[in-house]
Structure formats: C-alpha cells, structure tokens
Amino acid sequence: MESHNKIKKIVWIVFCSISTFLLTGTIWIRRTYGVLALAMVSESFRSGLKNKRILFVKYVIIPTLAVFLISLIVNRWLKGSRRRILTYVMGGLMVISIGGAVMGLDAGAYISRQYGLSRQHWYDSDNLVIHALGSIDGIPNTNSREALENSYQQGNRLLECDMIMTSDRELVACHDWVFWNRNTEVEKPSEVGQNEIYIPTLEVFMEHKFLGKYTPLSVAELALFLKEHPDAYVITDTKYVEPEEIKVGFQELVDVVRENGCEEVLDRFIIQIYRGYMRGFIDQIYPFENYIFTLYKEKYDGDEEKLEEYAEFCMLYGVDVITMEAKYYHDALLDICNRYGLRLFVHTVNDPEEIAAFHAKGVGVYTDNVER
C-alpha cells in the first residue's frame, strides 16, 4: 500500500512537471519564433536555442521547477481521495498540454517539412544552373536549340530558359522582344511604327533565326526535349509579375505540355517566382513540385532582415531555393538560408574561380558557361 502511494505521488509530480514544461515551453517558443515555431528545421531551432539559454531558463525551466517543488509540498498535505482526484485532474491537464503543444508548435508542419527535406531534390544532384540555355559560340542569351543541345552535351542538366508570349499568345524561348528585334533580320509590318516594339506571332518567331543562324525554340519543343531527356530540368524565367500575365503565361505552359502528350515533364519544370503572391496564382493552375524565389525584381541588396522575411515565406509555402544577384552575397545570408533549410543560388557568375569559391561554400551558381 505504501509503495502504491509512492507511485501515485511520483506520477502526480511527473504530471505537474511535464504539463508545466510543455505549456511554458510552447508559449516561449511561440513568442520567440513567431508563427514558424517548430516548423523551422531542427538545426535552426538548436542554433537559436544556443543564443537564448538564459531566456529559456527564465521562462521555461524556472516555472517548471517551481511547479515541481509546489507539487511536492501539496503532495505531502493531500490525503486519500483528494490526492487521487487531483492526480486525475493533473493527468487530464497533461493530455491537454500535449495537445496544446502539438498544435501551438505546429508539429504537423514540422513533420511535413522534415519529410520534404529528407527527399531527393533537383538541387541535390547539381549546383550549376545554365543561364538562358547557355552560351553558344561564346554568345549568351540566345535561348536557341543549338544552345540547349550544346549545354546538355556538355553534361549540364539544370537549364534556365527565358520564356515570353508571342502576339498570338504562344509561349516561346526568348529573353525579351526588344532583344529579339535587335538580333533577328525581321521586317516589321507596316502597321508597326519605327520606334514600336514588334511582337511576332509564333509562326514569324519560328521563321527567324537568332543572329541569322541559331534556331528558335517554342516551349512545346522544350517540353518534348524534356520528354526525350528524363534527367534534365528546365527553370522558367517568364518575368511576368502582373496577375493576369502570370495566369495566362503558366496556363499556356501547362496546356502546351498536355497537348503534346507529355504532362509528366511538368514535374521537371522548376518555377521561378518574383513576388510571393505568384506562388498561390500558379498553384491554382498546376501543382508544380519545384519552386525558386528569385529576388532581382524585389531589388534585393543583401539586407539580412529582408532575407529573413523571404526565408520565412519560402519555408512556410514550400519554396526550397532562393536566388539572388552574386554582387550582394555575403556569408551571413547563407547562414540564414541554412537555418531555414533552404538552398541559396547566385546569378550570373562566369568566372571559373568565382564559381568554384561559391561551390566550396555550398552556394549554387547560375552561369552562361557550359563547360564544366
């Protein structure tokens, strides 16, 4: 009987202590880490905890010890049925505390995040992105078939492609129409003014070679290339930021791929977004698996607090990669990305030694150079 009472006493004290620890810990973590709570990767939480030990002791450990001591005193004072009733009450409170901790710390998001990070991703196999399908004969930004095939033959599998819409709303591989007008021998229709930008139809675009010798690419042909080369990925650079343009452009991408009977390649299109709201718009069109948040349209200049905001957004909305201009990079930014379980890429770097230096730090690189 005496040993039975001792066990009850121990159980009661454990209930009190665990309940208090869970509740105070949850409140402290929520106040410290905001809505992210334990959805942050483990490394981030541990590193954050190192710098906040005193606060953790003050707001979590001390209240827990206080309740532990109080529970010892109360345990000596209570007898019989009162102690049994209070034990049941504390057991119930502990169950509630566990539930509160699971919800308050967003354990589901944490588990989902950890599962996502544990899977194999496109950026795990390579950290070199070939910009604008790569240079050809030393010429960058052609987005041409020759550039695409040359980049692939050189062993490159991550291929960024500029994409814009023709006048008849077809998606093609092209940097912009000003650039295209300057580098093709196209005759403007009479209705197009001398200083106006001529936007061709798909037919006209496909008839005019870039610089007179490089074959233009439609996005339909790009999708068929992915079908024939199952180890390749295409990173989109559509440059669209207006809601209507975003919807039309990406709906066209999905429609073209489906029309050509290769919907499976949509999982190998890596979607670059320039504004946070793009993530939701695009997800309504198709549930693409892979996203990059590229910061050049945000005019990002290396500010650490701003990158924290982008990193929080990426972690919460399933974007695994952040890309920024190489000139604004510094190591503190890489630390932020590492804490949030994100990969960092920089663009556009063509010096081999600079590329090697970034890779040594674990930073991916966009480059025009196709030779590895």
LUMFIVO-768702 format. One line per 10 residues: their letters; for each residue x, y, z of C-alpha. Coordinates in Angstrom, 3 decimals, decimal comma. Layout:
N
A = X:Y:Z ~ ...
END
This chain:
372
MESHNKIKKI = 0,000:0,000:0,000 ~ 2,784:2,353:0,910 ~ 4,660:1,608:-2,315 ~ 1,409:2,157:-4,245 ~ 1,059:5,618:-2,678 ~ 4,647:6,425:-3,565 ~ 3,994:5,529:-7,184 ~ 0,916:7,773:-7,194 ~ 2,963:10,574:-5,697 ~ 5,654:10,200:-8,362
VWIVFCSIST = 3,064:10,073:-11,142 ~ 1,341:13,183:-9,815 ~ 4,618:15,126:-9,649 ~ 5,568:13,972:-13,164 ~ 2,176:15,106:-14,478 ~ 2,652:18,535:-12,907 ~ 6,176:18,965:-14,217 ~ 5,546:17,759:-17,762 ~ 2,383:19,841:-18,091 ~ 4,167:22,964:-16,924
FLLTGTIWIR = 7,187:22,294:-19,135 ~ 5,021:21,770:-22,215 ~ 2,890:24,840:-21,628 ~ 5,698:27,226:-20,714 ~ 7,900:25,801:-23,466 ~ 5,192:26,233:-26,077 ~ 4,461:29,811:-25,035 ~ 8,155:30,688:-25,010 ~ 8,846:29,135:-28,414 ~ 5,836:30,842:-29,981
RTYGVLALAM = 6,876:34,211:-28,570 ~ 10,475:33,699:-29,663 ~ 9,947:32,206:-33,116 ~ 6,504:33,535:-34,037 ~ 4,227:31,589:-36,346 ~ 7,095:29,416:-37,523 ~ 7,519:27,663:-34,181 ~ 8,937:24,177:-34,632 ~ 8,173:24,153:-38,349 ~ 11,702:25,546:-38,508
VSESFRSGLK = 14,333:22,921:-39,275 ~ 15,991:21,283:-36,280 ~ 19,342:22,942:-36,926 ~ 17,726:26,360:-36,824 ~ 15,929:25,662:-33,559 ~ 19,056:24,314:-31,893 ~ 21,228:27,205:-33,046 ~ 18,571:29,692:-31,937 ~ 18,340:27,995:-28,563 ~ 22,089:28,335:-28,015
NKRILFVKYV = 21,790:32,093:-28,111 ~ 18,753:32,193:-25,842 ~ 19,671:29,863:-22,981 ~ 19,114:32,458:-20,253 ~ 15,648:33,287:-21,585 ~ 14,820:29,600:-21,884 ~ 15,848:29,004:-18,264 ~ 13,901:32,051:-17,094 ~ 10,647:31,380:-18,915 ~ 10,591:27,565:-19,093
IIPTLAVFLI = 12,926:25,822:-16,645 ~ 12,318:28,023:-13,573 ~ 8,475:27,829:-13,804 ~ 8,761:24,073:-14,251 ~ 10,980:23,711:-11,153 ~ 8,641:25,963:-9,166 ~ 5,674:23,763:-10,009 ~ 7,736:20,687:-9,224 ~ 8,518:21,989:-5,722 ~ 4,943:23,128:-5,126
SLIVNRWLKG = 3,677:19,717:-6,199 ~ 5,965:18,088:-3,623 ~ 4,537:20,258:-0,850 ~ 0,933:19,751:-1,934 ~ 1,514:16,035:-2,195 ~ 2,518:15,847:1,466 ~ -0,554:17,810:2,505 ~ -3,231:15,999:0,445 ~ -4,543:12,611:1,556 ~ -6,707:9,813:0,191
SRRRILTYVM = -9,423:10,619:-2,313 ~ -8,370:14,262:-2,676 ~ -4,925:13,212:-3,866 ~ -6,480:10,669:-6,261 ~ -8,874:13,233:-7,721 ~ -6,071:15,769:-8,158 ~ -3,924:13,122:-9,833 ~ -6,683:12,501:-12,375 ~ -7,076:16,245:-12,910 ~ -3,337:16,680:-13,474
GGLMVISIGG = -3,325:13,713:-15,857 ~ -6,070:15,368:-17,846 ~ -4,170:18,651:-17,850 ~ -1,064:16,885:-19,108 ~ -3,031:15,410:-22,024 ~ -4,401:18,877:-22,794 ~ -0,863:20,295:-22,519 ~ 0,458:17,745:-25,000 ~ -2,349:18,590:-27,417 ~ -1,727:22,304:-26,943
AVMGLDAGAY = 1,985:21,855:-27,569 ~ 1,379:19,841:-30,745 ~ -0,983:22,500:-32,086 ~ 0,895:25,523:-30,783 ~ 4,209:24,330:-32,148 ~ 2,675:23,297:-35,459 ~ 4,076:19,782:-35,215 ~ 2,342:18,787:-38,445 ~ 4,202:21,462:-40,393 ~ 7,441:20,411:-38,722
ISRQYGLSRQ = 6,984:16,750:-39,691 ~ 5,971:17,729:-43,225 ~ 8,995:19,998:-43,535 ~ 11,385:17,319:-42,292 ~ 9,902:14,792:-44,715 ~ 10,272:17,249:-47,589 ~ 13,897:17,953:-46,737 ~ 14,685:14,237:-46,495 ~ 13,627:13,563:-50,114 ~ 15,929:13,777:-53,119
HWYDSDNLVI = 15,650:17,123:-54,945 ~ 16,913:18,521:-58,222 ~ 19,440:20,716:-56,403 ~ 20,951:17,741:-54,569 ~ 22,441:16,311:-57,758 ~ 23,865:19,540:-59,212 ~ 24,517:23,119:-58,134 ~ 25,195:24,712:-61,523 ~ 22,302:26,296:-63,434 ~ 22,917:27,132:-67,089
HALGSIDGIP = 21,522:30,628:-67,710 ~ 19,357:31,233:-70,821 ~ 20,094:27,670:-72,007 ~ 23,801:28,525:-72,076 ~ 26,139:30,362:-74,377 ~ 26,828:29,018:-77,875 ~ 29,969:30,024:-79,800 ~ 30,648:32,396:-76,910 ~ 27,280:34,151:-77,364 ~ 24,906:34,209:-74,341
NTNSREALEN = 21,123:34,674:-74,147 ~ 20,192:33,048:-77,464 ~ 17,762:30,582:-75,813 ~ 18,223:28,588:-79,009 ~ 18,040:24,913:-79,885 ~ 21,786:24,860:-80,549 ~ 22,470:26,344:-77,100 ~ 20,145:23,818:-75,442 ~ 21,676:20,796:-77,154 ~ 25,236:22,010:-76,584
SYQQGNRLLE = 24,593:22,603:-72,874 ~ 23,153:19,129:-72,466 ~ 26,032:17,501:-74,365 ~ 28,471:19,239:-72,019 ~ 26,861:17,397:-69,091 ~ 24,588:20,142:-67,792 ~ 21,151:19,149:-66,535 ~ 19,786:22,311:-64,882 ~ 18,813:24,620:-67,723 ~ 17,242:28,014:-67,160
CDMIMTSDRE = 15,146:29,326:-70,043 ~ 13,665:32,768:-70,731 ~ 10,005:32,497:-71,749 ~ 7,653:35,130:-73,173 ~ 4,378:35,221:-75,107 ~ 4,026:35,907:-78,820 ~ 1,286:38,173:-80,144 ~ -0,952:35,120:-80,676 ~ -0,435:34,079:-77,033 ~ 2,035:31,243:-77,610
LVACHDWVFW = 4,938:30,681:-75,233 ~ 8,440:30,737:-76,721 ~ 12,049:30,698:-75,528 ~ 13,164:34,309:-75,798 ~ 14,705:36,875:-73,442 ~ 12,537:39,846:-74,482 ~ 11,143:41,342:-77,679 ~ 13,489:44,339:-77,779 ~ 16,448:41,930:-77,669 ~ 14,842:39,720:-80,321
NRNTEVEKPS = 14,130:42,647:-82,685 ~ 17,756:43,769:-82,454 ~ 19,191:40,333:-83,177 ~ 16,970:38,972:-85,941 ~ 16,558:40,122:-89,515 ~ 12,837:40,596:-89,186 ~ 10,873:43,100:-91,224 ~ 8,302:44,950:-89,206 ~ 4,787:45,063:-90,667 ~ 3,793:48,455:-91,996
EVGQNEIYIP = 1,324:48,995:-89,165 ~ 4,133:48,806:-86,596 ~ 5,793:52,173:-86,042 ~ 9,548:52,667:-86,399 ~ 10,025:53,125:-82,650 ~ 7,500:50,490:-81,625 ~ 8,452:47,026:-80,382 ~ 7,339:44,370:-82,836 ~ 5,896:41,289:-81,135 ~ 5,673:38,478:-83,708
TLEVFMEHKF = 3,267:35,581:-83,994 ~ 4,571:32,105:-83,226 ~ 4,916:31,417:-86,961 ~ 7,005:34,543:-87,580 ~ 9,134:33,876:-84,500 ~ 9,955:30,339:-85,621 ~ 10,862:31,547:-89,144 ~ 13,621:33,907:-87,997 ~ 16,910:32,583:-86,690 ~ 18,685:34,467:-83,931
LGKYTPLSVA = 21,688:36,322:-85,431 ~ 20,799:34,590:-88,676 ~ 21,987:31,123:-87,578 ~ 20,557:29,980:-84,222 ~ 17,287:28,063:-84,311 ~ 14,399:29,475:-82,242 ~ 12,594:27,280:-79,726 ~ 8,953:27,092:-78,802 ~ 8,027:25,884:-75,330 ~ 6,312:22,911:-76,982
ELALFLKEHP = 9,687:21,841:-78,377 ~ 11,263:22,422:-74,974 ~ 8,706:20,095:-73,373 ~ 9,452:17,402:-75,968 ~ 13,165:17,804:-75,244 ~ 12,456:17,095:-71,563 ~ 10,440:14,039:-72,529 ~ 13,387:12,704:-74,537 ~ 15,904:13,593:-71,794 ~ 14,430:12,436:-68,458
DAYVITDTKY = 17,428:13,628:-66,422 ~ 17,091:17,277:-67,488 ~ 15,258:20,124:-65,708 ~ 14,127:23,490:-67,056 ~ 13,977:26,530:-64,790 ~ 11,460:29,080:-66,023 ~ 12,244:32,787:-66,304 ~ 8,972:34,291:-67,511 ~ 9,498:37,751:-65,962 ~ 5,714:38,120:-65,542
VEPEEIKVGF = 4,582:39,756:-62,305 ~ 1,082:41,034:-63,145 ~ -1,646:38,611:-62,016 ~ -3,296:38,303:-65,431 ~ 0,032:37,764:-67,211 ~ 1,005:35,140:-64,649 ~ -2,236:33,215:-65,108 ~ -2,194:33,369:-68,915 ~ 1,506:32,501:-69,202 ~ 1,512:29,486:-66,908
QELVDVVREN = -1,831:28,207:-68,157 ~ -0,301:28,275:-71,627 ~ 2,729:26,342:-70,368 ~ 0,517:23,623:-68,862 ~ -1,773:23,484:-71,906 ~ 1,111:23,185:-74,383 ~ 2,717:20,370:-72,415 ~ -0,574:18,473:-72,196 ~ -1,325:18,996:-75,890 ~ 1,990:17,355:-76,718
GCEEVLDRFI = 1,220:14,324:-74,577 ~ 3,982:14,771:-72,027 ~ 2,305:16,013:-68,849 ~ 4,823:14,059:-66,768 ~ 7,544:16,591:-67,649 ~ 5,703:19,327:-65,731 ~ 7,376:17,935:-62,611 ~ 10,720:18,839:-64,192 ~ 9,832:22,457:-64,777 ~ 11,226:24,476:-61,864
IQIYRGYMRG = 9,139:27,603:-61,455 ~ 10,850:30,889:-60,619 ~ 8,645:33,380:-58,812 ~ 9,443:37,077:-58,386 ~ 6,729:38,021:-55,887 ~ 5,275:35,994:-53,051 ~ 1,707:36,148:-54,401 ~ 2,793:34,299:-57,557 ~ 3,020:31,060:-55,579 ~ -0,724:30,984:-54,969
FIDQIYPFEN = -1,697:32,019:-58,508 ~ 0,455:29,338:-60,116 ~ -0,647:26,627:-57,706 ~ -4,241:27,202:-58,854 ~ -3,167:26,345:-62,405 ~ -0,999:23,305:-61,687 ~ 0,595:21,820:-58,535 ~ 4,206:22,202:-59,631 ~ 6,629:20,405:-57,308 ~ 9,594:22,752:-57,564
YIFTLYKEKY = 9,873:26,500:-56,967 ~ 12,607:29,126:-56,734 ~ 12,149:32,604:-55,269 ~ 14,415:34,846:-57,315 ~ 14,933:38,278:-55,793 ~ 16,119:40,538:-58,597 ~ 12,678:42,067:-59,218 ~ 12,447:42,746:-55,468 ~ 15,633:44,836:-55,912 ~ 17,193:42,857:-53,100
DGDEEKLEEY = 20,539:44,304:-51,992 ~ 21,843:41,919:-49,321 ~ 19,861:43,095:-46,288 ~ 19,794:40,334:-43,648 ~ 16,423:41,205:-42,108 ~ 14,797:41,232:-45,525 ~ 16,242:37,836:-46,360 ~ 14,822:36,515:-43,072 ~ 11,379:37,570:-44,340 ~ 11,902:35,849:-47,692
AEFCMLYGVD = 13,225:32,731:-45,943 ~ 10,177:32,569:-43,652 ~ 7,882:32,849:-46,666 ~ 9,767:30,151:-48,566 ~ 9,734:27,751:-45,647 ~ 6,036:28,212:-44,989 ~ 4,965:27,942:-48,649 ~ 7,132:25,105:-49,903 ~ 9,795:27,016:-51,825 ~ 13,177:25,331:-51,347
VITMEAKYYH = 15,539:27,694:-53,178 ~ 16,342:31,409:-53,062 ~ 18,296:33,053:-55,875 ~ 19,949:36,468:-55,671 ~ 22,484:38,635:-57,509 ~ 26,014:37,487:-56,773 ~ 27,281:41,026:-56,069 ~ 25,085:41,272:-52,956 ~ 26,111:37,939:-51,461 ~ 27,782:37,693:-48,037
DALLDICNRY = 28,176:34,719:-45,730 ~ 25,544:35,850:-43,203 ~ 22,908:35,353:-45,908 ~ 23,996:31,750:-46,401 ~ 23,705:31,213:-42,648 ~ 20,107:32,461:-42,748 ~ 19,216:30,095:-45,599 ~ 20,875:27,179:-43,817 ~ 18,866:27,867:-40,657 ~ 15,638:27,681:-42,625
GLRLFVHTVN = 16,645:24,578:-44,567 ~ 16,838:26,487:-47,867 ~ 19,364:26,325:-50,690 ~ 20,930:29,561:-51,928 ~ 21,927:30,229:-55,550 ~ 23,526:33,362:-57,029 ~ 23,494:34,758:-60,574 ~ 25,084:35,280:-63,040 ~ 28,712:34,197:-62,480 ~ 31,016:33,343:-65,382
DPEEIAAFHA = 34,469:33,406:-63,784 ~ 35,554:29,782:-63,064 ~ 37,439:30,695:-59,885 ~ 34,466:32,643:-58,522 ~ 32,155:29,744:-59,338 ~ 34,486:27,347:-57,510 ~ 34,572:29,670:-54,472 ~ 30,765:29,756:-54,288 ~ 30,521:25,994:-54,694 ~ 33,068:25,481:-51,898
KGVGVYTDNV = 30,661:27,317:-49,581 ~ 27,693:25,250:-50,720 ~ 26,181:28,063:-52,813 ~ 24,720:27,201:-56,207 ~ 25,523:29,322:-59,262 ~ 23,765:30,455:-62,445 ~ 26,260:30,785:-65,297 ~ 26,455:31,268:-69,064 ~ 29,434:28,906:-69,253 ~ 28,518:25,381:-70,299
ER = 31,925:23,728:-69,943 ~ 32,283:22,019:-66,597
END
